[in-house]
Amino acid sequence: MQRRWAMWLPAVVVPVVIGVGVLAVPLTAGAAVDLPDKTPAEVLELAQTADVSAFSGTIEQSSDLGLPDLSSLGSIGGSGSAGGSADAAASGTDISSALELLTGSHTARVFVDGTDARLQVLDSLAERDVVATPDGVWIYDSEGASATHITAPADGDSDAKKAPDAADIPTPSAVATELLTKLDPSTEVSVGTDATVAGRTVYELILTPRASDTLVGSVSIDVDSATGLPLGVAVLAAGSDEPAFSIAFTELSLDAPDAALFDFTPPSGTTVTEQELPDSDRFADHGDVAAPERDGAEPTVIGTGWSSIVEIAASEVPAELADSPLLDTAAQAVDGGRVISTTLLSVLFTDDGRILAGAVPPAALEDAAAGR
């Protein structure tokens, strides 16, 4: 269930994003309201046909995944880390900052206008920005005074030059859209309680896995009653009444943002790393997603629906992740490897270098790794 925007992030962050990107979701909606009744099919159609191309707002994210305190982890890819490199350090993105977003609470501003988008994460007097336009992507970290600039190749066809755009920025609406395009018979769809989010009335669309062997209890999508724009997505772990991972709009404007917000120039003194999108001959066709071809094996998907498990071959696991202090801090030893277990996701690092991940209990990953 990897989101397209994950492909453009530095390689060390991708395995984390693959695991939680589609689960990133909102705080409890506001007071109940009384909207005209709609069936699940009608609310689903409202969300799937939403046509809002410009908006801006503030997003509040909070998570309680049962992870230990990860604040002591050192920078991965920095000069002092195993498997580090100057390029990784200059990118301004490491496994520690990625995992920060999986613990505690965070505030972000988002600006979207057509194919242009900007996400600003503001934490502890620091700022992290992702600015995506058809011409490329900027990823900036004020704390490390570093930035990565990803551009389209100078040659190749027009399809190869397509950079991430607004649809690739992880807003509640983008996450909800990804979820709704993957609905299948493994999911029961219902309508919950009408409410308000960011001062706007919403219908609550509830997705409930029919499988009993998944860690996900349900997913709630708050659908704007006027526009159909999803304003929040909340994921509850099985057996819980509170969101395990949440993100929602607290302020929202449907006016077009100032175009200058998408014209990013790194501040003076910023270390900039330049990267180029791969040419089209390095892409493989995966339905509606153009994914980079790999020299080794493609990830293997075991099972279906909410119980599916993704297995990544050892040759495809970034060295920075395999050598990460994360394993010493958050992982527990199990038969055949080490596992990181959260309320929504389990990740198994096998002794032979593979990674298996899924919204399933750790025992299911161990069985899959052993071929049981």
N, C-alpha and C positions, 0 to 999 in steps of 0.2 A: 504494500500500500504506500510505496514511496511517492511523495509529492514531487512534481517537476522542479520546483524551486530548489529542492535539496541537491539536485545534480550540480548546481552552480556554486555551491558553497565549497570552501577548501576541504580536501579529502578527509582530513582528520575529524571533521565535524559530521560528515555524512552518515556514518553508522549510527550516531545518536539521533540525528534528525529522522532517519528511516524508522527508527523505533517509536518516536514520540510525536512526529510531525502531525500525523493524522489524529492524534489524541489531544493535541493542543486545543484547549477549549475554555465557559464563562462563569463568572460569579452568579449567585442567585438573582433571578429576575425580581423586579419590583412588585408593588401591590397588584393584586388580581383585578382585572377589569372584565367587562361583559361585552364581548365582541359577537357579531352574528355567527351562528354556528356554521362550521365547515367540517366536512368529512376528512379523514386522513389523506385521501386522494386529492381533495381540493387544496389542502394546505401544501401538500407535496408539489402540486402543479404550480401553486403560487410562488413557491421558492425556486422551482426549476425554471420558471419563465421570467424571473426578476430581470429587469433591464435598467440597472443603475450603474452608470459608467464613471461617475465622479462623486467623491465623498471624502470627508476627513473627520478625525475624531480622536478621542483618547481611549485606550484599552487598558484595563486592569487585569493582570494575570496572577493567579495564586495556585500553588500546587502542594499536595500532601501525598506523596507517593511512597512514604515510608523509607526514603533514602537516608543514609547517615549524613552528618555535616561534611560537605565537600569543600568548604572554604579553604582548607589547608593544602589542597592539591596545588602543586607547582605548575608552571606553564609547560604545556606539551609542545614540542617543536622549538622551544627556546634554546639558548646556548647551553643551558645546564641540564636539559632533558635528554633521556635516552632516545636515540633515533632522530634528534633534532636537526634542523638545518636553518641556514640564514633565511631562506625563502619562507619557511614555516613561521619563523619568528616575526618576519616582516609582515606577514599576512594580517596580523592583529587578531587572529582567530585561533583559539586553542581549545582543547577538550575541557579545561576548567571553566572557561567562560560559557561554553555550551551547557555544561552541567549546572551552572548557576541558575539557568532558566528553568531547571527542573525542581528547584527547591525555593521555598519562600514566596514572596510576592514581588511583582514588577509592574512598572508603568511604562507604557509606550504611546507614542503619537503615530498615527498613520495618515498618509495623504495619497489619494488615488485619483487619477484623471486619465481615463482611457487606458492606454498601454504604459503610462508612466506611474510609478509608485515610489513611495519613500516610507520607511519604517525607522523610527527613532526610539531606541530603548534608553531610558534614563534611570540610572541606578547609582546611588552613593556618590553624587557629584560627577559621575562619569557618563559618557554618552557613546552609544554604539549605533551606527547608521547603516542601513541597506538602501541604496538608491538604484532602482531598476528602470531602465528605459530601453526602447528598441535598439539603441546604440551600444548598450553595455550595462555593466553593474559596478557600483562602488560599494565596498564593505569597509567601514571606518570604525576605529576604536580610539577614543580620545585618551583613555588611560594609558595605552601603549604608544600613543602618537604614531599609529601605523594604519595603513590602508592597503587594500587590494583593489586593483582596477582590472576588470575582466572585459575584454573587447571582442568583437567579432573578427574573424580572420580577414586579412586584407584581400585574399582571393577566395575563390569558391562560389557556389551558387547562392541565391538569396535565402534559401531555406537554411543553409549552414550558418548564415549570419544572424539568424533570429535569436536575440538575447532574451533572457527572462523579462517579463513585463508585470503589469499589475496583477494578473491572475496568479502569478507565482509567489506573491508576498503573502505570508501566513496570517491573514486576517480571519476573524470568525466567519466571514462570508466565503472566503476561499476554502477554508477547512470544511465548511458545511457543503459547499458545492462538490468537493472531492468525495465526501461521504455519500451524497445523494446520487452521484453517478455510478456508484458501486453497489447499489441496493440489489439484493437477490433474495431468493426464497428463504435464505438463512436468517432473515430479519423480519420481525413483526413491526408494523408501523401503526401508530395510534396518535391521537391528539390529547394533550394534557390540559393544563390550566392556562387561560388567557392571562396576560400580565403586561408589564411595561419594562422596557430596557432603554436606557439613555433618553427617557422621556417620551418614547414612542410605544404604541400598543403593539403587542406581538401575540401570535399564535405559538403554542408549544408543540412541536412535532417530536414524538418520542420513537426512537429506534431501539428495539429490544432484541438481542440475540436469542435465537431459538435453541442454540447449543448450550449445554450445561457444563461444558469443559473449557469455557473461556473465563478470563478474569474480568471481562467487561460486563457490567450489569445492565447498563442502558446508556444511550446517548440522547440528550435533549437539544434540539435546535430551535432557537427563538427566531421566528419568521415575522418580519415587519408586516403588519396587517395592510398597510397602504401600498408598499412597493414590492413586497416579497423578498427584500434583502435580508439574508440571515444576519442577525445582530449578535448572536452568541451561540456557542455549542458547549454543552456541559457533559462530561463523561463521569459516570459513577461506577465504582468497582462493584463487583458482585457482592451482595449482602450489605452494601452501604447505602445510607440515605443522603450523604454529602458528596459533592464533587471531589474526585481525587486530583483532577487537573482542570483548571478553569481559566477562561479568558473571555472578557465581554466588553463591549462598548459602554463607557460611562458618560461620554459626550459624543454627539454625532451631528455633523452638518452635511447636507446633500448639495451644497454649493461647490462649484469647481475650485480646487485649491490654487493658490498663486503659482504660475508656471515656473517662477524662479526657484521654488523648492526642489525641483527636479534637475537643476543645473548645479551639480555638486563640484566644489573645488576644495581639496583638502587644505586645512590650515597650514600656515607656515611652520616648518620644522617636522612635518609628517613624513615618515618613511613610507614610500609608495612602492608596492610590488606590482608589476604589470604582468597580466596573464592574457591568453588568447583562447577564445572558444575553438574547439576542434573543428576541422573541415568536415563536410558532409559525408565523406567516404569512411569516416570513423564512427558513423551513426548506424544503428540498426533499427528496424521498424518494429515497435512494440505496440501495435494498435494505434491509439491516439497520442502516444508519447514517443518522442525521439530520444532514445537512450544511447549513451556511448557504448560502442562495442568493447569488449574486454579481451585481452590476450588469452586469459584463462577461461574457466567455466563461468557461465552466468549463474546468478543466485538460483537455488532450487527452492521451489515452494512445495511444502509437504502439507497435505490436507486442504481443506476449503473453508471459505467463510471466516467467521470470527475465530475459529480454532486453528487457522493456518499458521504454519511455521516457515520462516525464511531461513535458509541455510546458505552462508557465504563461504566459499572455498578459502582455504588457508592462503592461497596465492593472491587472493583479492583483498585480504585484510591489510590496511595500512600499518606500517611498522610503528608509527606513532601511537596507534591505538593498542597494538599488541604489547607494547612496552610501557603502557600508561600506568602511573601511580594509582589511577582509578581502580585497577584490579586489586591492589593491596588495601585500598581504603573501603571499597564498597562491595567487593565480591567475597563469596564464601566458597570454600572448597567442597566439591561434590565428586562423585564417582566419575572420573574421566575428564575433569576440568574444574573451572570456577564459574559461579553463576551470580549475576546481579539480579535481585528479585525486587520488584516494586508491586504496588497494588494493582497496576494495570498492565505491566509488561515484565517479561523475564528475558534475560540475555545470557546465553551460555557460551563461554570461551573454552573450547575443548583443548586438551593437552596437545593434540596434533595440529592446532592452529586455526581451526574453523570457528565460525561464529554462528549460533542459531538464536533466533529471536522470534517472539510471538506473544500475543495476549493470552498466554496459557501458563499454568503452573510450571515451576522448574522441572518437575518430574517428567512432564510431557516432552521437554527439550532433551532431557537425558535419554529418554526412550528413543526419540527421533535420531539423536546423534549415534546411538548404538545400533540403529536399524531395527529396533523392536516394534 
